Amino acid sequence: MMGMGAGILAAIAELEKENANLQPELLTAERARELMTAYARAGNLVSFGIAALSRKLDDSSELARLTGSSVGRAKNVVTTGTVMASSEELSSALMRGDISLDQAHEIATAEESAPGAAKELVAVAQEQPFHVLRDKARKTKLEAEQRRDLGMRQHQARRARNHPDPLGMVHIHMELEPHLGAPIVARAEAEAQRLIRKARDEGTKEPFERHLADAYALMLSGSGTSRAKRPELVVLVSHEVARRGWSDVTEGEMCKIRGLGPVSPAAAKEIASDAFLNGVFTTAPTCDGSSAGRATSQSRCVSLWSWDQASSSTVSCARTAVTDFELSSITSGRARRGVPPAATT
């Protein structure tokens, strides 16, 4: 035990020599890529030690000081180190340098809520871009936590804050529940597209993010004019959830906003009370709303809702949803407004 750490000290000394001799300007692009890969793996290997040792410190403030990082990032490291202690797949991947600390944290947050998820997510991290891993981990975490008062925690996590920056710009940051934030984002992006077309006609060109900022400003001031062409919310709810009184979601069932993730049954019920029901269709249990298939012995009933929060013109909105899902079996006679799925036969 007395010799523990001697190897890392020797490795640091060697790395210092490598850094002193590094002259990127003299390297070919191919050689630079090779060394970049080696440095990245070395960084991953070092990250394992930091994450593992953070369990012993268990103090994010001290870890932030020692690593020169923010307290927020240090908290993420502590969380990752804690989960590594109970996840061999995650710990081994970081120990070998196969994944980065950022990737490890995304996996850890999912593993914490869904034990065993790390095995699949490590493979995703090694084969896919970071944003794919982040989205997969987020969905895994939300689906696991949907049965653990997710809706209440989302409601309690809502907040807004603002502050000026050195240039005098006003920063507005909001965290909203999915069923409230998704329609706002859809409307803002539609408004931004309208502004882009207008600017193009006038012969000017600016980045999308600037037009998006203008769109939010117009919406908040009540001056926005654009309407999203697609449904602002499409909600998929297992029929069993409604039949039980919108109280919970059990394993194998769904209650989610398409493209965003799970929501609480209470939020889905609120949407359904002011939504247009396209109908009830059968689809494979793995359906994420991107397509619909024929009924099979393993299929289940799912209610498809579309809700336009800003307008009562839900009929055209719902027809767009039907087109998106290619639900040829759904007819306008089966769709009705304000009828919960449990009442549909």
Buried (B, 14 or more C-beta within 10 A) or exposed (E): EEEEEEEEEEEEEEEEEEEEEEEEEEBEEEEEEEEEEEBEBBEBBBBBBBBBEBBEBEEBEEBBEBEEBEEEBBBBBBBBBBBBEEBEBBBBBBBEBBBBBBBBBBBBBBBBBBEEBBBBBBEBBEEBEEEEBBBBBBBBBBBBBBEEEBBEEBBEEEEEEEEEEEEEEEEEEEEBBBBBBBBBBBBBBBBBBBBBEEBEEEEEEEEEEEBBBBBBBBBEEEEBEBBBEBBBBBBBBBBBBBEBEBEBBEEEBBBBBBEBBBBBBBBBBBBBEBBBBBBBBBBBEEBEBEEBEEBEEEBBBBBBBBBBBBEEEBEEBBBBBBEBBEBEEBEEEBBEEEBBBBEBE
